[in-house]
């Protein structure tokens, strides 16, 4: 499956296929916390970031995560907040993670809507 924006919910089975095609156990994704969109299936988070920017997202609203299909149902293991695109000292985010609890929760809520069993 190619890099894509998740317009309708993606199933866990589809996510598992994406994982097996790229990294084996994970899928890289980028979330727009303002408009609730999600892009998946990228080699690098920056690729999904660029796709969402082309579709009208703002860079400051985009956050990179990794999804582990085998851990679905356990948000702490299913969603990993780790991406180079998250390094944003100007926005107060000084790590590859997502330091703001409110932003992390928005990401979790969007993923829960976009990924279904």
N, C-alpha and C positions, 0 to 999 in steps of 0.2 A: 504494500500500500504506500502511495506517495505521501509527501507532506500535504496536510489538509487542514482546513478549518472545520471544526465539529459544529455543523449547523443543527443537526438533530442528535439526540443522545447516541453515543457510541457504546456498543455492548462490550462487556468484559472479554468475550471471545475475540472480537475484532481488535481490542487492545492487546491481547495475548499474541495475535498474529503479527501486529506491528512490532512487538517486543522481539519475537523470534526472528523477524526479518532484519533487525538492526543490531541490537545489543544482547539478545538472549533473554534477559530478565527484566528489562526496563524500557520505558518509552519516555523520550524527552518531549516536554510540552511547554507551551507558553500561554499564560492566562492574561487576559485584559480585565483588570478588576473593576473598570468603569462600565464597560458595556457587556461584560459577562461572556465574552468569546474565548475560545480555546483552540489553539492549533497544535496538532500532534504529528508525529512521524518524521521528525527532523533528525539529521545527523548531528547538527549543532543547534543550540537554542537560538543563536543569532539568525539562523535561517527562518525559523518560525516567527521570530520577532519581525524580520523584514516583511514577511507575508502579511502579518497583521498591520504593520505600518502602511503597507500599500492599500489595505482595506479601510484605512481611516483611523486606526488606533493611534494613541499618543504614547510615545516612548516611556514616559513616566508612569504609565498605567500597566506596563507589561512586565511580567515576572516569570522567570524560568523555574520549572520544577521537573522532577522525574517521577514517573508513576510505575509501581511494581505490581503488575496484575495478580501475581500469586498472593499478594497481601491484601487484596480487596476486602473491605469491611473493617480493617484496622487502619484508621487514618494516619496514625503515627508511623506505620510501616509502609502503607500504600503510597503516601505522598512524601517525597523528599524535597525539601526546599534547598536546592543547591544548583547554582548556575552562575557563570561568569557575567551574564547580563544583569545580575542582581547587584553587582558592585556599583554603588551609587553614593559616594560620599556627599555629593551635593543635595541628595534627598535624605541624608542621615542614615543610609544603609551602607555600612562599612565592611560587609562580609558577602560571601557568595550565597548566604542564606537570606531569609526574609525576616528582618528583625522586628518589625512592627506587628504586634499580636492582631490588630484589627485587619491588616492586610492579609496576614496568614489565614484568618478566619474567612475573609472574602474568597480567597483562593479555594479553601476547603469547600465552601458552599457551592461555588461554581463547578468544581470537579464532581461533587455529589449529584448535581443536576445533569452534567454532561456524560457521565459514565454510569451505565446501568448494568445490572447483573443479567 
